[in-house]
Amino acid sequence: MDRFSEQLIEKTPDGKDKLKRALIIIGEIVLLALLALICFIIPTVLMVCVAVAMGSFFLFKLLMENTMYEYEYIVTNDDLDIDKIVGRRARKRLITISLRSVKEMGQYGGNELKAEVTVIAHDGTGEDIWYLIADSEQYGSIALLFNPDRRTAANIVGGFEPKLRIEYTEKFGLKEDTEETEE
């Protein structure tokens, strides 16, 4: 039987995201005000101003969407893939972790994690954050901060080495939730 699960987490906007959105809105207002002023001063460029205003609306929409992020956790057998989705259009693979290389997993309490690389893929609320530490040939020691639900956590633990799998299944009270896939 194969293990597979997907989970989508929407990132809550933080202060930086809100600042970006405010600057985009202010920029759009200033641009439209300048276009209106130009049209009043030089009425013959009205069509150019309308075209620039329409283009600015499309750019405004695109820039606002680019401040919205989602993370997708994909567990496929013994691999965990973390993707970042920007504006519900563009997907980028952040990292792939072999679950066989996991050394430690648990609830994150804000303590410093001993890893060479840290991947942050949680919802930004600061609640129910888990950490996972694994070894990677490409990056060395990796720490992952994320928000798995129980099903995703169970499928992640199901990919661990047998001794670690038993330990964490009992520790967190997780039952492996598998889906059969046809080949």
N, C-alpha and C positions, 0 to 999 in steps of 0.2 A: 504494500500500500504506500502511496505517495502522500507526503504532507504538503499542503498548500493552503495559504491564507493571504488575504490582502486586507490592509486597513488604511484608511485615509484619515489624516489628522489635519484640521485647519489651524493654522497659526493665528493666535490672537495678536492683533496689532500692538506693538510696544511704542515707546516714546519716539524712537527713530522713525518708525513707520508713520506715525501721526504727524511728525514734523515734515516728512517728505510729502505727505498728502496736502498739508497746509501750504507748503511752498508751491506745489503744483497748482492749487486753486488760486493762490495769489498771483502767480505768473499768468494764468489764463485770464483773470480779471484785468490785470494790467495790459495784456496784449489786446483784449477786446476794447478797452477804453482808448488805447492808442489808435486802433483801427477806426473807431467811431470819430475821434478827433481829426484824423486824417481825412475821413470822408466828408466831414463838415467844412474843412478848410479847402480841400480839392475835390469837388463833387464829381469830376470826370473819372476818378479812380474807384468809383463805387463798386464796379464788378470785381476789380482786383481785391478790394477789401473784403467783399463777400466770399470770394474764393479762399483767401487767407484765413478768414474766420472759420469757414467750414473745415479747412485742413487742421486748424488749431483744435477744433472739437474732437477730431479723430485722434490727434496726438494726446490731448487731455485724457481721453478715455483709455488709450493705451498706457500712458504713464500711471494713471490711477490703478489699472489692473495689475501693473508690475509691482505694486506695493502689497499685493495679496499673495500669500504663500500657503501651500499645503505640502504635507509630507506623506508619502505612501510607503508603508512597510510591506514587503512582499517576502513571504517565507515559502521557499520551494525546496522541499526535502532538507538538505543540510546547508542551505545557503539563505542568508538574509540580505535582501537588497533594500537600500533606502534611496528613494527618489524625491527630489524637490520639484514641485510643480508651481510655476509662477504664472499668475493670472489665468489659471485654468486652461492654459494653452501650451506653454513650453515646459517640457520635462527634462530634468537633468539627473543622471545617476550620481548620487553623492558617494556611495560606497557599497561594496559587496563584501560581506563577512562570511567566512566559512564557520558554521556553528560548531564544527569539530575543534576549532582553535580557541573557543571561548574558555576563559580562565575563571571568570567570576560574573555574577549577575545579582541584582537586588534593587531594593527601593533606594533612590538617591536622596540623601539627606543634606545636600549642600557641601559635603566634604570634598576635599581635593582628591582627584583621581590620578593615580600614577600611570600615565600613559604618554607616549610621544605625540600622538594625534588625538584630538577630541572632536567628535562629530556631534553637533547639536541638531536634533530633529524632533523637538517636542513642541507642544502647543503654545508655549510661552506663558502659561498661567502660573507655573511654579507648583502645580498640584499633581500628585500621582506620577511623578517622574521616576523612571527606572534607569539604571545604568547597566552597561554590559562592557566587559573588558575582554579583548581577544588579541591574538597575535596575527600579524599579517606580514607576508614576505615583502610586500611593497612599502608599507608604512611603519613597520615595527609594531609596537604596542598601540592598540586603538581603544579609546573609550567612547562609547556611544551613549548619549542621553536621549531618551525617547519615552513615549506614552503608549505602550502596548495594552490592548484590552486582554482579557483572560484567555480568549481563544488564540490570539497571536502569541502571547507569552507561552502558552502550552505548546504550540507548534515550534516555537524557538527552542524551548527546553527539550523537545523531542529530537532535535538535531544534535544535541550535545553528545559527548563521549558517554558510554553507558554508565560509568560510575558517577559522573557529574549529573547525568540525566536523572538518576534515581534520587540523588541528594536533593536536587532542586525541585523535583516533582513533589517530594514529601515536604520540603521546607515551605513551599508556597501553596501546597494543596492543589496543584494543577493536574488535570487529567488531560492527556494528549487528545486533541480533537482533530481527527484526520478526515480528509475527503478522498475518496477513491477517484483516480483519474484514469480514463481509458487511453490506451496507447494504440 
